[in-house]
Amino acid sequence: MNTSGFYKLDTEEGIILYAPNSVHAPTFTLLKEVAENKTGIYDGWQWFETAEEAYQSHNMTYIPPN
């Protein structure tokens, strides 16, 4: 299963948000096709190649769905 995509920690809910292809916000748009979008952090959104990497970066344990 491919889990690459944009991830963001929602600190209020204590969960990690996931967008596999794009993020659309009032002041920016992130697209997986745009290489520059994968190199920074944008309002908390960051590209990761795997869910495990995203969760580890936030000191959380990834539990894959069944």
N, CA, C and O atoms as CSV, one atom per row, in Angstrom:
chain,resi,resn,atom,element,x,y,z
A,1,MET,N,N,0.832,-1.173,0.000
A,1,MET,CA,C,0.000,0.000,0.000
A,1,MET,C,C,0.887,1.250,0.000
A,1,MET,O,O,1.787,1.372,0.831
A,2,ASN,N,N,0.638,2.160,-0.914
A,2,ASN,CA,C,1.391,3.411,-1.012
A,2,ASN,C,C,0.831,4.410,-0.004
A,2,ASN,O,O,-0.347,4.761,-0.072
A,3,THR,N,N,1.658,4.869,0.927
A,3,THR,CA,C,1.221,5.832,1.936
A,3,THR,C,C,1.945,7.161,1.806
A,3,THR,O,O,1.919,7.971,2.733
A,4,SER,N,N,2.595,7.400,0.665
A,4,SER,CA,C,3.261,8.687,0.470
A,4,SER,C,C,2.207,9.783,0.382
A,4,SER,O,O,1.082,9.552,-0.062
A,5,GLY,N,N,2.594,10.982,0.814
A,5,GLY,CA,C,1.660,12.092,0.736
A,5,GLY,C,C,2.016,13.187,1.716
A,5,GLY,O,O,3.079,13.175,2.337
A,6,PHE,N,N,1.106,14.133,1.841
A,6,PHE,CA,C,1.268,15.253,2.756
A,6,PHE,C,C,0.629,14.895,4.091
A,6,PHE,O,O,-0.481,14.365,4.149
A,7,TYR,N,N,1.353,15.196,5.156
A,7,TYR,CA,C,0.881,14.894,6.506
A,7,TYR,C,C,0.979,16.136,7.368
A,7,TYR,O,O,1.867,16.968,7.182
A,8,LYS,N,N,0.043,16.257,8.326
A,8,LYS,CA,C,0.049,17.391,9.253
A,8,LYS,C,C,-0.488,16.921,10.597
A,8,LYS,O,O,-1.497,16.218,10.657
A,9,LEU,N,N,0.186,17.309,11.671
A,9,LEU,CA,C,-0.281,16.992,13.017
A,9,LEU,C,C,-1.353,17.990,13.412
A,9,LEU,O,O,-1.119,19.198,13.408
A,10,ASP,N,N,-2.532,17.482,13.753
A,10,ASP,CA,C,-3.618,18.302,14.290
A,10,ASP,C,C,-3.482,18.249,15.806
A,10,ASP,O,O,-3.898,17.277,16.437
A,11,THR,N,N,-2.905,19.285,16.384
A,11,THR,CA,C,-2.602,19.260,17.819
A,11,THR,C,C,-3.857,19.307,18.678
A,11,THR,O,O,-3.851,18.787,19.793
A,12,GLU,N,N,-4.927,19.913,18.191
A,12,GLU,CA,C,-6.173,19.949,18.965
A,12,GLU,C,C,-6.776,18.561,19.115
A,12,GLU,O,O,-7.232,18.192,20.198
A,13,GLU,N,N,-6.778,17.796,18.041
A,13,GLU,CA,C,-7.380,16.463,18.039
A,13,GLU,C,C,-6.379,15.365,18.387
A,13,GLU,O,O,-6.768,14.250,18.735
A,14,GLY,N,N,-5.091,15.684,18.292
A,14,GLY,CA,C,-4.065,14.683,18.564
A,14,GLY,C,C,-3.982,13.610,17.497
A,14,GLY,O,O,-3.637,12.463,17.781
A,15,ILE,N,N,-4.300,13.990,16.262
A,15,ILE,CA,C,-4.260,13.049,15.145
A,15,ILE,C,C,-3.384,13.615,14.031
A,15,ILE,O,O,-3.058,14.802,14.016
A,16,ILE,N,N,-3.019,12.752,13.114
A,16,ILE,CA,C,-2.263,13.184,11.945
A,16,ILE,C,C,-3.195,13.173,10.739
A,16,ILE,O,O,-3.835,12.167,10.433
A,17,LEU,N,N,-3.254,14.318,10.065
A,17,LEU,CA,C,-4.060,14.448,8.856
A,17,LEU,C,C,-3.239,13.974,7.665
A,17,LEU,O,O,-2.014,14.090,7.658
A,18,TYR,N,N,-3.924,13.437,6.658
A,18,TYR,CA,C,-3.236,12.863,5.500
A,18,TYR,C,C,-3.928,13.291,4.224
A,18,TYR,O,O,-5.150,13.210,4.104
A,19,ALA,N,N,-3.131,13.748,3.274
A,19,ALA,CA,C,-3.635,14.105,1.946
A,19,ALA,C,C,-2.690,13.470,0.926
A,19,ALA,O,O,-1.564,13.943,0.768
A,20,PRO,N,N,-3.112,12.420,0.236
A,20,PRO,CA,C,-2.198,11.693,-0.652
A,20,PRO,C,C,-1.757,12.465,-1.892
A,20,PRO,O,O,-0.657,12.238,-2.395
A,21,ASN,N,N,-2.591,13.371,-2.394
A,21,ASN,CA,C,-2.282,14.019,-3.668
A,21,ASN,C,C,-2.103,15.529,-3.612
A,21,ASN,O,O,-1.262,16.082,-4.320
A,22,SER,N,N,-2.892,16.201,-2.770
A,22,SER,CA,C,-2.836,17.667,-2.750
A,22,SER,C,C,-3.432,18.223,-1.466
A,22,SER,O,O,-4.201,17.566,-0.765
A,23,VAL,N,N,-3.042,19.465,-1.187
A,23,VAL,CA,C,-3.596,20.237,-0.073
A,23,VAL,C,C,-3.968,21.594,-0.646
A,23,VAL,O,O,-3.147,22.250,-1.287
A,24,HIS,N,N,-5.199,22.010,-0.417
A,24,HIS,CA,C,-5.659,23.310,-0.892
A,24,HIS,C,C,-6.033,24.154,0.322
A,24,HIS,O,O,-6.904,23.781,1.107
A,25,ALA,N,N,-5.365,25.293,0.465
A,25,ALA,CA,C,-5.612,26.213,1.569
A,25,ALA,C,C,-5.822,27.613,0.979
A,25,ALA,O,O,-5.528,27.844,-0.194
A,26,PRO,N,N,-6.324,28.535,1.786
A,26,PRO,CA,C,-6.577,29.883,1.247
A,26,PRO,C,C,-5.339,30.569,0.677
A,26,PRO,O,O,-5.447,31.349,-0.269
A,27,THR,N,N,-4.161,30.287,1.243
A,27,THR,CA,C,-2.963,31.012,0.801
A,27,THR,C,C,-1.952,30.167,0.042
A,27,THR,O,O,-0.917,30.681,-0.380
A,28,PHE,N,N,-2.232,28.875,-0.141
A,28,PHE,CA,C,-1.301,28.024,-0.877
A,28,PHE,C,C,-1.997,26.759,-1.359
A,28,PHE,O,O,-3.058,26.386,-0.859
A,29,THR,N,N,-1.382,26.112,-2.332
A,29,THR,CA,C,-1.801,24.799,-2.823
A,29,THR,C,C,-0.561,23.937,-2.928
A,29,THR,O,O,0.455,24.366,-3.475
A,30,LEU,N,N,-0.640,22.724,-2.405
A,30,LEU,CA,C,0.455,21.762,-2.510
A,30,LEU,C,C,0.018,20.636,-3.429
A,30,LEU,O,O,-1.077,20.093,-3.281
A,31,LEU,N,N,0.869,20.290,-4.371
A,31,LEU,CA,C,0.580,19.209,-5.313
A,31,LEU,C,C,1.732,18.222,-5.308
A,31,LEU,O,O,2.896,18.623,-5.316
A,32,LYS,N,N,1.417,16.932,-5.293
A,32,LYS,CA,C,2.490,15.933,-5.274
A,32,LYS,C,C,3.329,15.975,-6.539
A,32,LYS,O,O,4.481,15.541,-6.522
A,33,GLU,N,N,2.782,16.487,-7.639
A,33,GLU,CA,C,3.514,16.565,-8.898
A,33,GLU,C,C,4.575,17.661,-8.896
A,33,GLU,O,O,5.447,17.668,-9.765
A,34,VAL,N,N,4.520,18.585,-7.941
A,34,VAL,CA,C,5.449,19.714,-7.886
A,34,VAL,C,C,6.550,19.383,-6.878
A,34,VAL,O,O,6.303,19.318,-5.673
A,35,ALA,N,N,7.759,19.177,-7.383
A,35,ALA,CA,C,8.878,18.743,-6.543
A,35,ALA,C,C,9.146,19.687,-5.375
A,35,ALA,O,O,9.469,19.235,-4.277
A,36,GLU,N,N,9.015,20.987,-5.599
A,36,GLU,CA,C,9.276,21.959,-4.529
A,36,GLU,C,C,8.327,21.787,-3.344
A,36,GLU,O,O,8.682,22.110,-2.210
A,37,ASN,N,N,7.125,21.279,-3.604
A,37,ASN,CA,C,6.151,21.076,-2.536
A,37,ASN,C,C,6.573,19.977,-1.570
A,37,ASN,O,O,6.031,19.868,-0.470
A,38,LYS,N,N,7.528,19.173,-1.976
A,38,LYS,CA,C,7.966,18.046,-1.152
A,38,LYS,C,C,9.192,18.367,-0.302
A,38,LYS,O,O,9.732,17.483,0.362
A,39,THR,N,N,9.639,19.628,-0.317
A,39,THR,CA,C,10.888,19.953,0.366
A,39,THR,C,C,10.727,20.862,1.576
A,39,THR,O,O,11.709,21.122,2.272
A,40,GLY,N,N,9.557,21.339,1.843
A,40,GLY,CA,C,9.381,22.258,2.965
A,40,GLY,C,C,8.205,21.879,3.842
A,40,GLY,O,O,7.573,20.838,3.663
A,41,ILE,N,N,7.934,22.746,4.786
A,41,ILE,CA,C,6.772,22.602,5.657
A,41,ILE,C,C,5.893,23.822,5.416
A,41,ILE,O,O,6.353,24.959,5.525
A,42,TYR,N,N,4.632,23.583,5.091
A,42,TYR,CA,C,3.705,24.633,4.737
A,42,TYR,C,C,2.511,24.571,5.689
A,42,TYR,O,O,1.667,23.681,5.583
A,43,ASP,N,N,2.452,25.521,6.613
A,43,ASP,CA,C,1.376,25.559,7.606
A,43,ASP,C,C,1.224,24.195,8.281
A,43,ASP,O,O,0.110,23.746,8.552
A,44,GLY,N,N,2.345,23.550,8.545
A,44,GLY,CA,C,2.334,22.254,9.213
A,44,GLY,C,C,2.302,21.055,8.280
A,44,GLY,O,O,2.607,19.940,8.704
A,45,TRP,N,N,1.940,21.260,7.022
A,45,TRP,CA,C,1.900,20.165,6.051
A,45,TRP,C,C,3.302,19.870,5.548
A,45,TRP,O,O,4.065,20.778,5.217
A,46,GLN,N,N,3.628,18.581,5.496
A,46,GLN,CA,C,4.948,18.162,5.028
A,46,GLN,C,C,4.812,16.855,4.254
A,46,GLN,O,O,3.992,16.005,4.601
A,47,TRP,N,N,5.613,16.699,3.211
A,47,TRP,CA,C,5.607,15.480,2.395
A,47,TRP,C,C,6.435,14.399,3.074
A,47,TRP,O,O,7.530,14.661,3.572
A,48,PHE,N,N,5.900,13.179,3.088
A,48,PHE,CA,C,6.632,12.008,3.557
A,48,PHE,C,C,6.421,10.881,2.559
A,48,PHE,O,O,5.348,10.755,1.970
A,49,GLU,N,N,7.447,10.067,2.375
A,49,GLU,CA,C,7.353,8.926,1.463
A,49,GLU,C,C,6.516,7.794,2.050
A,49,GLU,O,O,5.939,7.002,1.306
A,50,THR,N,N,6.445,7.711,3.373
A,50,THR,CA,C,5.641,6.663,4.015
A,50,THR,C,C,4.934,7.229,5.247
A,50,THR,O,O,5.365,8.225,5.828
A,51,ALA,N,N,3.857,6.582,5.625
A,51,ALA,CA,C,3.141,6.956,6.850
A,51,ALA,C,C,4.029,6.745,8.064
A,51,ALA,O,O,3.986,7.531,9.011
A,52,GLU,N,N,4.831,5.696,8.042
A,52,GLU,CA,C,5.724,5.422,9.169
A,52,GLU,C,C,6.654,6.600,9.428
A,52,GLU,O,O,6.860,6.992,10.576
A,53,GLU,N,N,7.220,7.167,8.357
A,53,GLU,CA,C,8.106,8.326,8.496
A,53,GLU,C,C,7.362,9.522,9.090
A,53,GLU,O,O,7.887,10.217,9.960
A,54,ALA,N,N,6.152,9.753,8.621
A,54,ALA,CA,C,5.363,10.885,9.113
A,54,ALA,C,C,5.072,10.735,10.603
A,54,ALA,O,O,5.240,11.680,11.374
A,55,TYR,N,N,4.642,9.567,10.995
A,55,TYR,CA,C,4.318,9.338,12.406
A,55,TYR,C,C,5.569,9.419,13.273
A,55,TYR,O,O,5.532,9.995,14.360
A,56,GLN,N,N,6.665,8.851,12.806
A,56,GLN,CA,C,7.914,8.908,13.572
A,56,GLN,C,C,8.372,10.350,13.774
A,56,GLN,O,O,8.898,10.690,14.834
A,57,SER,N,N,8.178,11.192,12.774
A,57,SER,CA,C,8.610,12.583,12.900
A,57,SER,C,C,7.835,13.334,13.981
A,57,SER,O,O,8.290,14.361,14.483
A,58,HIS,N,N,6.665,12.812,14.333
A,58,HIS,CA,C,5.840,13.421,15.384
A,58,HIS,C,C,5.840,12.564,16.659
A,58,HIS,O,O,4.992,12.728,17.536
A,59,ASN,N,N,6.802,11.658,16.736
A,59,ASN,CA,C,6.938,10.773,17.906
A,59,ASN,C,C,5.659,9.996,18.202
A,59,ASN,O,O,5.255,9.842,19.354
A,60,MET,N,N,5.030,9.511,17.126
A,60,MET,CA,C,3.809,8.715,17.245
A,60,MET,C,C,4.048,7.362,16.578
A,60,MET,O,O,4.934,7.222,15.735
A,61,THR,N,N,3.260,6.385,16.961
A,61,THR,CA,C,3.363,5.046,16.386
A,61,THR,C,C,2.311,4.878,15.313
A,61,THR,O,O,1.128,5.128,15.544
A,62,TYR,N,N,2.746,4.453,14.137
A,62,TYR,CA,C,1.825,4.203,13.033
A,62,TYR,C,C,1.281,2.784,13.144
A,62,TYR,O,O,2.045,1.826,13.261
A,63,ILE,N,N,-0.034,2.656,13.107
A,63,ILE,CA,C,-0.690,1.352,13.109
A,63,ILE,C,C,-1.424,1.235,11.795
A,63,ILE,O,O,-2.426,1.918,11.582
A,64,PRO,N,N,-0.938,0.370,10.898
A,64,PRO,CA,C,-1.574,0.266,9.578
A,64,PRO,C,C,-3.009,-0.259,9.684
A,64,PRO,O,O,-3.316,-1.054,10.572
A,65,PRO,N,N,-3.881,0.185,8.783
A,65,PRO,CA,C,-5.252,-0.328,8.772
A,65,PRO,C,C,-5.266,-1.801,8.369
A,65,PRO,O,O,-4.375,-2.276,7.666
A,66,ASN,N,N,-6.264,-2.489,8.814
A,66,ASN,CA,C,-6.390,-3.924,8.466
A,66,ASN,C,C,-6.826,-4.106,7.055
A,66,ASN,O,O,-6.981,-5.239,6.599
